Amino acid sequence: MKPQIAESINNRFSPMIFEDKSLNMDQVNTVFEAGTLAASSYNAQPWMFIYGEKGTSDYEELRSLLSEYNQVWTADATILVLTLARHLDEKGEPNYFALYDLGQAVSSMAIQASHMGLQLHQMGGYDMVKAREVLNIPHEYITGSIFALGVPGDKSNLEGHFKERAHEPRMRKPITEISGGVSLFRKS
Ligand SMILES: Cc1cc2nc3c(=O)[nH]c(=O)nc-3n(C[C@H](O)[C@H](O)[C@H](O)COP(=O)(O)O)c2cc1C
């Protein structure tokens, strides 16, 4: 039987092209709101988001942090968001799960975006050292991904590598490869 995956999860993907279309703040805030609903260790909600909207200097500053590769395909992304997780609490005690919790929040945001006909595409390809420096990120925070958010564009308008990548079939490991009983890692 084909698994009945929730539509917004099944339809989520990382677009290589966005429509040159603005989003209203209600849409953007709805995506952030979905992030806040994620579970987190001790309900610490260690996530923090720095965002910029296309046409603003905040956006340009965030975009300039991206690798050359990522700068190409984000040309029409509407919103760029740098994600952060607070990994040291007020007493300087480490929160081992901070980055894990941030990932859960971004995952919720991705699914919410998909539900709204939007999509987001996360990127690890950016200059984290420069990001810390120019944005004056406090040492209590660890950087996560930067993601691009917007209305996914028509992938037939892409060229070369980006077109090929956008048309690749979705590849996933089978669940038999990623799950098992308690003997999964035991030596026989
Ligand atoms: C933490 C993280 C970092 C990523 N970094 C990049 C990146 O720098 N550039 C890029 O084009 N895609 C990046 N991706 C997107 C992945 O390549 C993509 O999620 C994966 O190929 C699966 O495709 P899908 O999201 O469309 O299902 C990143 C994804 C994650 C979660």
The ligand as an ORCA input file, in Angstrom:
! r2SCAN-3c Opt
* xyz 0 1
  C      21.117     22.138      6.231
  C      20.913     22.160      4.729
  C      21.848     22.771      3.930
  C      21.648     22.839      2.536
  N      22.527     23.542      1.769
  C      22.251     23.775      0.463
  C      23.044     24.687     -0.302
  O      23.983     25.319      0.188
  N      22.703     24.878     -1.594
  C      21.657     24.219     -2.188
  O      21.395     24.448     -3.381
  N      20.859     23.377     -1.475
  C      21.122     23.145     -0.161
  N      20.302     22.328      0.588
  C      19.120     21.694     -0.030
  C      19.296     20.183     -0.190
  O      20.199     19.917     -1.232
  C      17.915     19.559     -0.432
  O      17.109     19.726      0.709
  C      18.022     18.068     -0.768
  O      18.686     17.890     -1.987
  C      16.657     17.394     -0.845
  O      15.846     18.054     -1.775
  P      14.400     18.602     -1.388
  O      14.574     19.575     -0.242
  O      13.886     19.274     -2.627
  O      13.577     17.435     -0.979
  C      20.501     22.230      1.958
  C      19.560     21.605      2.797
  C      19.745     21.575      4.170
  C      18.691     20.945      5.036
*
